[in-house]
């Protein structure tokens, strides 16, 4: 993907756009920042509790045009459930225009509670949630295999779960004025890794 502000793969010709103040949930090494357009994104917030990753986030963000000295980069050393610290670090409630989660909700503790609090207290009305996650398959046979392998996979890959119904609990949250979820063209229904992309707009 080119660095044009498109983080999540497009559906047909309509690409979800990252705009305004962005909070990257589980930022890791900050790869998301490579796809942000500094002309569209006013601030990149990296929510990452592992402080060993912060230097790399800072390096990538600086290369992409976001710096702490300019006030366009904020690294938050908290877990997604530490909502009070997150709101305090951001300076005010409802100060984020775009929440992004890329392969993060599969591993954070209590993802439904954590994301619900972030949407409720951090995302502004009219703001958007963009996500790209692997989720529980809608097919019973594949879902059975996902549940079978998740205990092993979780131990091997830092808490990553194959069988979280992420797209379902996001849809059920009562915050949205509109939203859509779609799959990836090249993936088949039989695949163990069922990935879904979504865009939801807060009422």
C-alpha positions as CSV (number, residue, x, y, z in Angstrom):
1,X,0.0,0.0,0.0
2,X,1.2,3.5,-0.8
3,X,1.4,6.1,2.0
4,X,-1.8,7.9,1.0
5,X,-3.7,7.7,4.3
6,X,-5.2,4.3,3.4
7,X,-4.5,1.8,6.3
8,X,-7.1,-0.8,5.8
9,X,-7.5,-2.6,2.5
10,X,-10.3,-1.2,0.4
11,X,-13.8,-2.6,-0.4
12,X,-14.4,-2.2,-4.1
13,X,-13.2,1.3,-5.0
14,X,-14.0,3.0,-1.6
15,X,-11.0,3.1,0.7
16,X,-11.6,3.9,4.4
17,X,-9.4,6.9,5.2
18,X,-7.6,7.8,8.3
19,X,-8.3,11.4,9.3
20,X,-7.5,13.8,12.1
21,X,-6.2,12.5,15.4
22,X,-5.5,8.8,15.2
23,X,-5.1,6.2,18.0
24,X,-3.4,3.0,17.0
25,X,-4.5,0.2,19.4
26,X,-1.6,-2.2,20.1
27,X,0.8,-0.3,17.9
28,X,3.6,-2.8,18.1
29,X,6.6,-1.4,16.2
30,X,4.5,1.3,14.6
31,X,4.1,-0.2,11.1
32,X,0.7,1.5,10.7
33,X,2.3,5.0,10.6
34,X,4.0,4.1,7.3
35,X,0.5,4.3,5.7
36,X,-0.7,7.6,7.2
37,X,-0.7,10.8,5.3
38,X,0.5,13.8,7.4
39,X,-1.7,16.1,5.4
40,X,-4.8,14.2,6.5
41,X,-3.7,13.0,10.0
42,X,-3.0,15.7,12.5
43,X,-1.6,13.4,15.3
44,X,-0.5,9.8,15.5
45,X,-1.1,8.2,18.9
46,X,0.6,4.9,19.5
47,X,-1.0,2.8,22.3
48,X,1.6,0.2,23.1
49,X,2.4,-1.1,26.7
50,X,5.7,-2.7,25.7
51,X,8.1,0.1,26.1
52,X,10.9,-1.9,24.4
53,X,9.0,-1.1,21.2
54,X,8.8,2.6,21.7
55,X,12.1,3.6,20.1
56,X,11.1,1.8,16.9
57,X,7.7,3.5,17.0
58,X,9.4,6.9,17.4
59,X,11.9,6.1,14.5
60,X,9.1,5.1,12.1
61,X,6.9,8.0,13.1
62,X,9.6,10.5,12.6
63,X,10.4,9.1,9.1
64,X,6.7,9.4,8.3
65,X,6.5,13.0,9.4
66,X,5.2,12.7,13.0
67,X,7.3,13.9,15.9
68,X,6.8,14.5,19.6
69,X,8.5,17.9,19.3
70,X,5.9,19.1,16.8
71,X,3.1,17.7,18.9
72,X,2.1,15.2,16.1
73,X,3.3,12.0,17.9
74,X,2.1,10.7,21.2
75,X,3.3,7.3,22.5
76,X,1.1,5.9,25.3
77,X,2.7,3.2,27.4
78,X,-0.6,1.7,28.5
79,X,-2.7,-1.4,27.9
80,X,-6.0,-0.9,26.1
81,X,-7.9,-1.5,29.3
82,X,-6.2,1.4,31.2
83,X,-8.8,3.8,30.0
84,X,-8.2,6.5,32.7
85,X,-4.5,6.8,31.9
86,X,-5.3,6.9,28.2
87,X,-7.8,9.7,28.5
88,X,-5.5,11.6,30.8
89,X,-2.6,11.3,28.3
90,X,-4.7,12.4,25.4
91,X,-5.7,15.5,27.4
92,X,-9.5,15.2,27.2
93,X,-12.2,12.7,26.5
94,X,-13.5,12.2,22.9
95,X,-10.3,13.7,21.4
96,X,-9.6,11.0,18.8
97,X,-11.1,11.1,15.3
98,X,-9.9,7.6,14.1
99,X,-9.4,4.4,16.1
100,X,-7.3,1.8,14.3
101,X,-6.9,-1.9,15.2
102,X,-4.7,-4.1,13.0
103,X,-4.3,-7.6,14.3
104,X,-4.5,-6.4,17.9
105,X,-7.9,-7.4,19.3
106,X,-6.9,-11.0,18.9
107,X,-4.5,-10.8,21.8
108,X,-5.4,-7.9,24.2
109,X,-7.2,-9.0,27.4
110,X,-11.0,-8.6,27.5
111,X,-11.1,-7.1,24.0
112,X,-14.8,-6.3,24.0
113,X,-14.6,-4.3,27.3
114,X,-11.4,-2.6,26.3
115,X,-12.7,-1.5,22.8
116,X,-16.1,-0.5,24.2
117,X,-14.4,1.9,26.7
118,X,-12.2,3.3,24.0
119,X,-15.1,4.0,21.6
120,X,-17.2,5.4,24.4
121,X,-14.6,7.6,26.1
122,X,-11.9,8.3,23.5
123,X,-13.6,8.4,20.1
124,X,-15.4,11.6,19.3
125,X,-19.0,11.5,17.9
126,X,-18.7,11.1,14.2
127,X,-15.3,9.5,14.5
128,X,-14.5,6.1,13.0
129,X,-13.2,2.7,14.0
130,X,-11.1,1.0,11.3
131,X,-10.1,-2.6,11.9
132,X,-8.3,-5.5,10.2
133,X,-8.5,-8.6,12.4
134,X,-8.6,-12.4,12.2
135,X,-11.8,-13.6,13.7
136,X,-14.0,-16.6,14.4
137,X,-15.1,-18.2,11.2
138,X,-18.9,-18.1,10.4
139,X,-18.5,-21.8,9.2
140,X,-19.0,-24.3,12.0
141,X,-16.3,-26.7,10.8
142,X,-13.7,-24.0,10.5
143,X,-14.7,-22.5,13.9
144,X,-14.3,-25.9,15.5
145,X,-10.7,-26.1,14.1
146,X,-10.0,-22.6,15.3
147,X,-11.2,-23.4,18.8
148,X,-9.1,-26.6,18.8
149,X,-5.9,-24.9,17.8
150,X,-6.3,-21.7,19.8
151,X,-4.8,-22.9,23.1
152,X,-1.6,-24.0,21.3
153,X,-1.5,-20.9,19.1
154,X,-2.1,-18.6,22.0
155,X,0.8,-20.0,24.0
156,X,3.2,-19.9,21.0
157,X,2.2,-16.4,19.7
158,X,2.0,-14.1,22.7
159,X,-1.7,-14.5,23.6
160,X,-3.1,-14.4,20.0
161,X,-6.5,-16.1,19.8
162,X,-7.8,-17.5,16.5
163,X,-11.4,-17.8,17.7
164,X,-12.6,-14.4,18.9
165,X,-15.9,-13.2,17.5
166,X,-14.5,-9.7,17.0
167,X,-16.7,-8.6,14.1
168,X,-19.8,-9.8,16.0
169,X,-19.2,-7.9,19.3
170,X,-18.2,-4.8,17.4
171,X,-21.5,-4.8,15.5
172,X,-23.4,-5.3,18.7
173,X,-21.9,-2.2,20.4
174,X,-24.6,0.4,20.6
175,X,-22.4,3.3,19.5
176,X,-22.7,3.2,15.7
177,X,-24.6,5.3,13.2
178,X,-23.4,3.0,10.4
179,X,-20.9,0.3,9.8
180,X,-19.8,-2.5,7.5
181,X,-17.6,-5.6,7.6
182,X,-16.1,-7.4,4.6
183,X,-13.7,-10.2,3.8
184,X,-10.6,-10.5,1.6
185,X,-11.2,-11.6,-2.0
186,X,-8.3,-14.1,-2.2
187,X,-9.3,-15.9,0.9
188,X,-11.4,-19.0,0.9
189,X,-14.1,-20.1,3.5
190,X,-12.0,-23.1,4.4
191,X,-9.0,-21.1,5.7
192,X,-8.1,-21.4,9.4
193,X,-7.3,-17.7,9.5
194,X,-10.5,-15.9,8.8
195,X,-9.7,-12.2,8.4
196,X,-12.3,-9.4,8.3
197,X,-12.0,-5.7,7.6
198,X,-14.4,-3.1,9.1
199,X,-15.3,0.5,9.2
200,X,-17.8,1.8,11.8
201,X,-18.8,5.4,12.4
202,X,-19.8,6.6,15.9
203,X,-23.2,8.3,16.4
